[in-house]
Amino acid sequence: MILIFLGPPGSGKGTQAKVLAEKFGVPHISLGDILRDEVKRATEIGKRAKDFMAAGRLVPDELTIELADKRISQADCRPGFIFDGFPRSAAQADALDGMFKQKNLTIDRVIYFNVSEEETVKRLLMRAGIEGRADDNAASIRTRFEVYEKTTRPLIEHYAKMGKLLEIDAARSIEAIGRDLAKI
């Protein structure tokens, strides 16, 4: 089972991916989490990504593609995985398509978490208070949403044309969304 979760920051992708990954025994792959860990450990990739992330901008494609390829090549991904927030650009989607072709993998579904900017800002500011994430401040949240609209939203059409897209209303409760995803 290979799923891709797309949606703006704060749409609930990560929350739902963790639940489904545990339920189906597959890895939840959040490149955002991987990048934050790289920054925390001050690795070479982390140093290169840090300024982009702090400003709410996308980390360059070559870094995220490298991390994605490295991660899905690990043994625990053989039975499948859930990508949370990757790909985020047309270049990343093209690279992912190439990786999948090379590795003989097929996307089962792309789930689009549809939610408004106002709701994501509210959720992320609340998360910032709970988790203390430096990239969750009002200015960077709005920048991230704008970047999402410009670079990631076009992927919805890409995956719809492939017949892989399923849209859900992500403004609802965690439980309601989870029930919908369990039916998939």
C-alpha positions in Angstrom: 0.0 0.0 0.0 1.5 3.3 -1.1 -0.4 6.5 -0.2 0.5 10.1 -0.7 -1.2 12.7 1.5 -1.4 16.2 0.0 -2.8 19.4 1.6 -1.7 22.6 3.1 0.3 22.8 6.3 -2.0 22.1 9.2 -4.5 20.2 7.2 -4.1 17.1 9.3 -2.0 15.0 7.0 0.5 14.0 9.6 -2.1 13.2 12.3 -4.0 10.9 9.9 -0.8 9.4 8.3 0.5 8.3 11.8 -2.8 6.5 12.6 -3.1 4.7 9.2 0.6 3.8 9.2 0.3 2.2 12.6 -3.0 0.4 11.6 -1.5 -1.0 8.4 2.1 -1.6 9.7 3.8 0.7 7.1 6.1 3.6 7.7 4.8 7.2 7.9 7.2 9.3 5.9 7.2 13.0 6.7 10.0 14.7 4.9 9.2 17.7 7.1 10.0 15.6 10.2 13.1 14.2 8.5 14.3 17.7 7.6 13.6 19.1 11.1 15.7 16.2 12.4 18.5 17.0 10.0 18.4 20.6 11.1 18.5 19.6 14.8 21.4 17.3 14.2 23.2 20.0 12.2 23.9 17.6 9.3 25.0 19.0 5.9 21.5 18.7 4.6 20.1 20.3 7.8 22.4 23.2 7.4 21.4 23.8 3.8 17.7 23.4 4.7 17.5 25.5 7.9 17.1 29.0 6.4 14.5 27.9 3.9 12.4 26.2 6.6 12.7 29.1 9.0 11.3 31.5 6.3 8.4 29.2 5.4 9.8 28.5 2.0 10.2 25.1 0.3 13.5 23.3 0.8 15.1 22.9 -2.7 13.8 20.0 -4.7 17.2 18.2 -5.0 17.5 17.9 -1.2 13.9 16.6 -0.6 14.2 14.2 -3.6 17.5 12.8 -2.3 15.9 12.3 1.2 12.8 10.7 -0.3 14.7 8.3 -2.5 17.0 7.3 0.4 14.0 6.7 2.7 11.9 4.6 0.4 14.9 2.4 -0.4 15.0 1.2 3.2 13.8 -2.3 4.0 10.8 -1.2 6.1 9.2 0.4 3.1 9.0 -2.8 1.1 5.4 -3.5 2.2 4.4 0.1 1.4 4.4 3.5 3.1 2.5 6.8 3.5 4.1 10.0 2.2 3.0 12.9 4.2 3.4 16.2 2.3 5.7 14.9 -0.5 5.8 15.7 -3.3 5.3 19.4 -3.0 6.2 20.6 -6.4 5.9 19.5 -10.1 9.7 18.7 -10.1 9.3 16.5 -7.0 6.3 14.8 -8.5 8.2 14.1 -11.7 11.2 12.8 -9.7 8.9 10.6 -7.6 7.2 9.2 -10.7 10.7 8.3 -12.0 11.8 6.8 -8.7 8.6 4.7 -8.7 9.1 3.5 -12.2 12.7 2.6 -11.5 11.8 0.7 -8.3 8.6 -0.8 -9.9 6.3 0.9 -7.4 2.8 2.1 -7.9 0.8 4.8 -6.0 -2.4 3.3 -4.7 -4.1 6.6 -3.7 -3.3 10.3 -3.4 -5.5 11.8 -0.6 -6.0 15.6 -0.8 -6.8 17.2 2.5 -8.9 20.2 1.5 -9.0 23.0 4.2 -9.1 26.8 4.3 -6.1 29.1 5.0 -7.9 30.4 8.1 -8.3 27.0 9.6 -4.7 26.0 8.9 -3.4 29.2 10.5 -5.6 28.6 13.6 -4.4 24.9 13.9 -0.8 25.7 13.4 -0.7 28.5 15.9 -2.3 26.1 18.4 0.3 23.5 17.5 3.1 26.0 18.0 1.9 26.6 21.5 1.8 22.9 22.3 5.0 21.7 20.4 7.0 24.9 20.3 7.9 24.5 16.7 9.9 27.5 15.5 8.4 27.2 11.9 4.9 27.7 13.3 4.5 31.5 13.6 1.9 33.6 11.9 4.2 35.0 9.2 5.8 31.7 8.2 2.4 29.9 8.3 0.9 32.4 5.8 4.1 32.2 3.6 3.9 28.4 3.7 0.2 28.5 2.7 1.0 30.9 -0.2 3.8 28.6 -1.3 1.5 25.6 -1.1 -1.1 27.3 -3.2 1.5 28.2 -5.9 3.6 25.0 -6.0 1.7 22.1 -4.5 -1.9 22.7 -5.4 -1.2 22.0 -9.1 -0.3 18.5 -8.2 -3.9 17.8 -7.4 -4.7 18.0 -11.1 -1.7 15.9 -11.9 -2.9 13.0 -9.7 -6.5 13.5 -10.7 -5.5 12.9 -14.3 -3.8 9.7 -13.2 -7.0 8.6 -11.6 -5.4 8.4 -8.2 -6.8 11.4 -6.4 -9.4 11.3 -3.6 -10.4 14.6 -1.9 -11.6 14.8 1.7 -12.9 17.7 3.7 -10.2 18.2 6.2 -12.0 21.0 8.2 -13.9 18.3 10.1 -12.8 16.5 13.3 -9.9 14.1 13.5 -12.3 11.3 14.2 -14.6 12.0 11.2 -11.6 12.2 8.8 -10.2 9.0 10.3 -13.5 7.2 9.7 -13.5 8.3 6.0 -9.9 7.2 5.5 -10.6 3.8 7.1 -13.2 3.2 4.4 -10.7 3.7 1.6 
